[in-house]
Amino acid sequence: MSIQSKILNHFLKKYIKNVQPEVEERSYLEARKMMNQDGYEDNSISIVSKFLQRIIFRKINSKINVNEIYLGQTRTLHFSRKEFDQEKCILYFHGGGYVAGSPETHQNLLVKIAKLSSIQIFAIDYSLSPENSYPSAINDAVTSYRALIDRGFQSQNIYFGGDSAGGNLSLVCALKLQELNLNLPSKMFLLSPWTDLTGEGKSVKDNSKSDPYLSYNDWKKTSRSIKKNAQEWYAPNQNYKNPLISPAFADYSNFPETLIQVSNIEILYSDSIDVAKRMQDGGNKVSLSIYKNQPHVWQIFGFLPEAKKAINEISKFLLT
């Protein structure tokens, strides 16, 4: 564990985890403010919180071209350079609990993945809840994939990527494509995917204290918070063991080769363990890469040595 990670975990616990409102008072708007999403900037937060936002979300200088396009009806950021392989692409789904985030909030991470892999990336601005609840995001993902096929990309040259809720969307989009009898992408990389929306995953109880910012110290509060996100905002009045909502309960066969990265101290640790086992049981090729003592989706914290290592691992996975 690097000294940078130790310092980051300390500040995340002190200035995010320990000052968050009670579960009953939580709003999806707080997630949008925390991610510094356009239109939801919060000037009332502490100087330290503002500093954390700046080092995470400020736009880095890069030679990667970033252009706004549309895949079907879905606004998309396209990361490209003329030197990139024009036959291959990544379809990326950002995290944010299905209620927050955008391609812009993840731009720094995507620039680095594109640069290292020399593969163009299409990051879609899929529908967020509660304004557009389940299955709106899945429909956007499937439509965007179809749009890439219409652009001439072959399924074997398309890779899915996603973090947290975006990891969920990567999985459920592929499951939906199977249901529609469509060809799947050939590879998928998932960063701390949220795969169990019941709020009852093993690491919710085991890691609520150790997780630096995604939880409460009281695991029962953490569980209620996850359930509130799913039941009130993302997918009201649904069966939360439905594989298209919680892919931890899916059966997997003939699935894309998958890389999963997760930290051993986060509350979604068991989400990765469980879905990896389901994939392995189905005879699929999956690599589970466990990092120690990192915050949820640490890859987005570009100054961490562990983030650089993880992004290198993703690039190697995509290129072999």
C-alpha positions, 0 to 999 in steps of 0.5 A: 500500500503506497503512502499516497493511498494511506493519505487518500484513505484518511482524507476520504474517511474524514471529509466524505465518509464521516460527514455524510448525512443519515440514510433517511436524509440522503439524496441522489443529488449529493452523489452528483455534487460529490462527483462535481457533475456539471450543474451540481457543483457544491460551493458549500463543501470544505476546502479539503473536499474541494481539493479532492474534487479538483485533483480527481476531476480536473481535466488533464492535458492530453493529445487524445481527441475528445469529441461529443457525438451521438450513438443513436439518441445517446450523447457520447464522448468519443476518445480517439487519435488518428494513430489508433486502431480504427477497427477496435473500440471500447464502449464504456459505462461510467459509475455513480450508482445509476444516479450520478456521473457522466462521461465528463466525470470519468474523462481523466481515467478514459484518456489514460486507458485510451492512451495506453491501449491505443484503442478509441473509447465511446463513453455514453451518457446513459439515462440516470435515475430517478428521472429515468429508472430501470430499464432505461440505462440498459436500453441506452446501452443496448442501443449504443452497442447496436449503433457501433455495429451499424458504424461497421465495428465487428462484435469481436472488436468491441470491448465493454468497460465500466466501473461500479454501477457502470460495471453492472451495466456492462454485465447486464447489457451483455446479458440482454444482448444474449437474450436478444440473440445478438453477438457479444463483445469479445472482452470486458473489464470491470472496476469494482462492479456493483453486482448485488443490489439487494444490499445483503452482500457479505462484504457490506457487513465485513467491510463497512468500517474499512471502506474509506468512503462508500459506506457507514461504519454501521453495516446496517446503515450501509445496507439500508443505504444500498437498498434505498439507492436501488428501491427508491431511485434506480429500480422501484418495485422490482425483484432485486435478484433479477439478473438484469438488476443484480448480475451476481445472480445470473448464470453465465455461458459463452460470455466475453473474456473478463477482467475484474479489479476490486479492492479487498477493503471495499463494501463491493468486494463480495460483489466481484467475488460472487460474479467471478465465481458465477462466471467460472462455474459457467466455464467462462474465462475470467481474471479476478485481480484483487488490490489491497487497501484501495478505495472504491474505483481507485483507478480514477485517482490518477496520482496513486501508484496503484491506479497506474498499475491497474490501468496498465493491467487493463491495457495489457488485458485488452491488447493480448 
